[in-house]
Amino acid sequence: MIPSSVIDDIKFRCDIESVVSSYVTLKRTGVNLKGLCPFHSEKTPSFTVYPGTQSYYCFGCGAAGDVITFIMKEENLDYRNAVEFLAKRAGIALPDFDDGDVRPKGPGRTRILQMNLEAAKYYRSMLWDERIGAPGRQYLAERQLSMGAVKRFGLGYSPRDGGSMLRHLKDLGFTGEEIKTGYFAGENERGYYDYFRGRVMFPIIDVQGNVIAFGGRVLDDSKPKYLNTSDTPAFRKTKNLFALNYARNTDAGYFILCEGYMDVITLHDAGFGMAVASLGTAFTEEQARIIKKYVPKVILSYDSDEAGQKAANRAIGILEKVGVEPKILRMSGAKDPDEFIKKYGADRFRSLIEGSSGKFEFMMDGVKARHALDDPAERVKALDEVSSYLAGIWSNVERDIDTERAAKAFSVDPKSLAADVASKRRKNAKDADRKRTGELIRVTAGTGDRVNPDFARAPKAARLEEAVLGMLLLHPDYLSREPGGARAREEDFVTGLGRRLFAFIRDNAAGSAFQFGLLNEAFTADEVARAARMQTERAELSVNDGKSYDTYVLALREEAAKRQPEEDSLEAVLKRRRAADGSDQYIQE
């Protein structure tokens, strides 16, 4: 377990305002700061940083915690690695320490990263093995990659034999189960076997320089063409981008978003170091948020086929949702950026970038390509698509401008088109309300609270309980106080979550200090967010002294005592019912 003195030093040097400001634009509102939440899409700031308690809370999505929790969520790290990340930022050398019981069962992130590094070295050595790597070198030569690009991206080759990587990693001390968890091995009735076989290997490297995963490209017509590392303790494919470790250092002011590894490598080799790609999955909102940290604009350079254009259309919506401006590179004469560069060169591609279009032009081109506009019926269908697009525009000004442009392009009355758009917006709003209502009913049905189901059984006592816990998170030394002649104890709390939180604070507090981040080791993300909300709500109130704590504990005990006869009575009824139908044998004995 990491010593509390080390955590205290890290948190002291990594002030939450300074750390969060590296990711979020914050504006001061009184003693606190507000900004747009980095964890969900919003137009009005609901993400609040509290310098006084060194915590944050989003009133929109419930994300909450301290500086360590923030880095865990923002950088996709576990607790220990978030601490190491902040220690490095603060220039603190971490001492050796025993993880105790905190580490999860199975290989953790650090172990997986060690294995990934060794695997990357091995794949690279196999590529340059005169005999074994010949197929891989031939493929890369056919793809016209320069030696510099191959070495810069650390490309390698996985042998065809099906067991060499497994043997290599076992020789280095990794177990079969660890190798399987890292997705270097599969398992069947005969045992373990290499996951990647006969493929050119693309290491995926994060912004800290860690090898976090791999993509493997087959050299023949076998399926799947690309095989990728699945999620591991060190890697989440929806929260990373290929070549971000390089693209983040460019000063172009935009990224070029591609579909494949080869597109990105070819573009980098041609001088376009701002190219990145999603990782064997559709572009996600998490990836868009990562991009937003570095640039305000993205030029989409997807494949020119129908599937690529559909993917581009979807990516436009995702980028806009998080506040990144999308532009679309329109390519003809080649199916993807890799082929275009090789056929026409870097200068022609640079011209495409300079002439990249906005989402309105992209939408209009697609509509015109899909419909024969000289046919009245097709023209109506085309206008229906256009009005649906316009109805989805959030900005009133942008929507009005694009409505005028569309009406002019189709030679229709702008007022008629605007009326259709308004009608669709009303329908969209009703559908959204219906969806929200249905979700609320689904979430609350039967429990009233997914995070703390017991809350609905005794809401008044549960609110008192949350106030007590919030004060203990702020002032763990209150544990030694004796309201009514006795210290607070687990039995005073009325919900399962409340009892667990109290016990954890009691067992892990050190005098007047409590490491909030420790909650991440014993509670779910939603439960940690609820605890942070309790702390935040109390921090915003001026009445948090010891006497107030005593008053709340006594009130909680009083409410809990009122509840006990009701619970005893209910339990007695249930026991009688179970005994009557023979479903509870122990009662009858």
Helices and strands as residue ranges (DSSP letters): H 4-13, H 16-21, E 27-29, E 32-35, E 47-50, E 55-58, E 64-66, H 67-75, H 79-90, H 109-127, H 134-142, H 147-152, E 156-158, H 164-171, H 176-181, E 185-188, E 191-194, E 199-205, E 211-218, E 226-228, G 237-239, H 244-247, E 254-258, H 261-269, E 275-277, H 285-294, E 297-300, H 306-322, E 325-328, H 337-344, H 346-354, H 359-370, H 376-391, H 396-410, H 414-444, G 453-457, H 459-474, G 476-480, G 483-485, G 490-492, H 496-508, G 516-521, H 525-539, H 546-580, H 585-588
